Amino acid sequence: MNRARFRIPDRSPDRPKVPAVRALVENYYAKPENGAGGCCHIVLDDCNLKDADVRWTLENCEKSGDGDGAEIMRLMLQMTSSQRRRVVRRS
């Protein structure tokens, strides 16, 4: 019997939902200082969605005093990679 060769991510079933996080991202972009993605541009604009990228961006937001960006990154860390892609995808 062949076994699947992938790892199921250990993400909580109570993880944040895409529409809720996407709404936060839209509000984040609406701020004048965040038109180009602010401190989160590495994740939100450049689509670097790996855990390490999101963690680095979270640390950068915290150092820069960007509380809204930090909250978005905390939520994204709880999401699957598929959810993250849907959050940053432009309509």
N, C-alpha and C positions, 0 to 999 in steps of 0.2 A: 504494500500500500504506500503510495506516495503522499508525503506530508507537504503541506504548504511551506514555502520558504520565505515567508514574510512574518514580520512581527506586528501584532496588533498593538497599536499605541495604548499606553496606560493613561488614558484621559478619562476624566469623570463623565458619566452620562449627564451630569448636571452642568456641563460646560456652557459657556456663554453662547448665545444664538447669533447667527450671522446678521440678521436685520438689526438687532440691538447694537452690535458693535459697529456696523456700517453707519448707523445714525450718529454714533459718537464721532466717527471719522469725518463724516460730513460737517458736523459742528466744529470739529477741530480745524478743518480747512477753511471754514467761514471766518475764522479769526484773521485779522489783517496780517499778523506776524507769521501765520502758518500757510500762506498761499502756496508755497512750494514744498509743503509737507513738514515744515518746522524741524524739530529734533527727530521726528519720526520718518523723515524722507527716505532713509535707507530701507525701511520696511515698506512704507506706504507707496512711495513712488518708484523705487528701484526693485521692488518685489523680492527682497532678500528675506525669505520667510522661514529659514531654519531656526531652531531653538536658540542657537548661539547668536544669530543676528538679532533676534527679538530681545534676548537678554542684554546684549551690548547696548541696544537702543534704549532699553529700560534704564540701564545704568546712566547713559548719557542724559536721558530726560531728568532723572533724579538729580544729577550733578548740576544741570542747567536750571533747575527749579520749574520744569515743565510738568506740572501735576496732571494736566489733562492727557498729555502724551504718555506719561508713565502709567496712567490708568488703562489706556488703550493697550499698551504693551503687556500689562499684567493679564488682561483679558485674553489677548492673543496667545499668550503662553499656555493658556488652558485649552486652546482650540486645536483641532487636528489640522494637518497641512492643507487638506481640501477646504476646510472652513476658512483658513487664512487666505487662500487664493480667492475665494468668493468675496471676502471682505475688501480686498484691494482691487478687485476687478472693476474697471470703470464701466458705467452703463452707457 
